Amino acid sequence: METKITGTDLIAVGYKENAILGLALQLVTQHKGTNEKATLLEVFKKIKENPENYLDDPIWEDLATKLIEEANAPVDETIPLRETAKEYRVFGAEQIEEGARNQMHIAMKLPVTVAGALMPDAHQGYGLPIGGVLATKNAIIPYGVGVDIGCRMALSIYDIPEHHFYENEGKYKRELIVHTKFGAGHGYHGQYKSNHDVLDRNEFNLTPFIKNLQDKAWSQLGTSGGGNHFVEFGIIEFEQRDEVLNIDKGRYVALLTHSGSRGMGATIAGYYTQLAKQRCKLPAEAANLAYLDMNSQEGMEYWLAMNLAGDYASACHEIIHDKMQKAIGGTLLAKVENHHNFAWKEVWNGEEVIVHRKGATPAGKGVMGIIPGSMTAPGFLVRGKGETDAINSASHGAGRQMSRTKAIKNISKADMKAVLKEHGVTLVGAGRDEAPMAYKDITVVMEAQKELIDVVAKFTPKLVRMADDGSHED
């Protein structure tokens, strides 16, 4: 009886649609008419299930060898992305570059993604765009947090009237220079080092890698990084009394700082990003979004190290603010602090998630934060509205409209000086990469997020210090 075994028959007994199937069909043709179809098909099934039994068979040896090679071939460990990206809300879409939108689109395809949102100051970064908010299920993405872990804003409002600043601007400038230090790799040595309880935290004993960061953390404690980090005096205006802060309507001297976890945070980010890439192989376009399972040892290590770096960043601000208050005097009316480049455990739509805010400000209902503009544009003290579509977030600033390279190429020193003079701002340090013109219009950004936050007060920079050469974090 003639056999009529087809590819479909072979697939039904366990073969795959590949080159081995083609070889099996060639053997079917060679043995045409020699066996009943059912009998021959049973032979092919046995070869598929136990190919090692046929390695010495002159007829079936080649097929058996190919099946064994297939079984032992390296498995493609690449984790596939979702075919369709989850929907997400974009605030101020007309101000956001395509690169940032594309990065967010890829992030919304991750198998662990639950929800996302893009803030109006968003621009392209590494992995998750700066201004991107991403909620994941039981997974933490080191590059979703960012390199400068726990970077934050801190605002001290004093009972010092506005006129005192203008009458004593020379003193404010001297004290600002004496009590701050900036730039990648820069730190304090010997008797100039500060101390803080954060250096005694048990997390430094978590692993030898983290322990090795303790000395560097001590030397850089109380310093600020390069790039867009700053310490500045300015005037904050309350147009009406704020009952929560217990501050009357008026204009007060205030200190505003922006900096993060320095070299310690950057080193932690680099180490755990590489670890995540080894453990979590994603397609090339999503490689920088490699994540760690929160139940894994590496995931818990990173979580603890991230929180340590965040608290270290807070300690740096605390030391700077304490020094400045002692130097200028005055009573502290209120201090507000918030951070970005971090991940939080939160409940979203009834589900516990890990919320990554890379360059985004927490804005849960009633949560206070600071959104700066630029060295000449105003910043804003705000109170969150708890908007679900934004995953309780807002922008972390105006956002760049020029890359650093483009800013240096297109903005002259003369142009930068003219803008500073026009706004009555004294600048100590900073490169042209941080020129005000490199940033988006903060008023447009604030308009795009009116449903996310309420403005409590406006801060106007007057005396700004940044890294002398516009250097970046180490």
Summary of the structure (lengths in Angstrom):
residues: 474
radius of gyration: 29.6
end to end distance: 78.0
largest distance: 109.6
contacts: 1674
relative contact order: 0.15
helix: 40%
strand: 24%
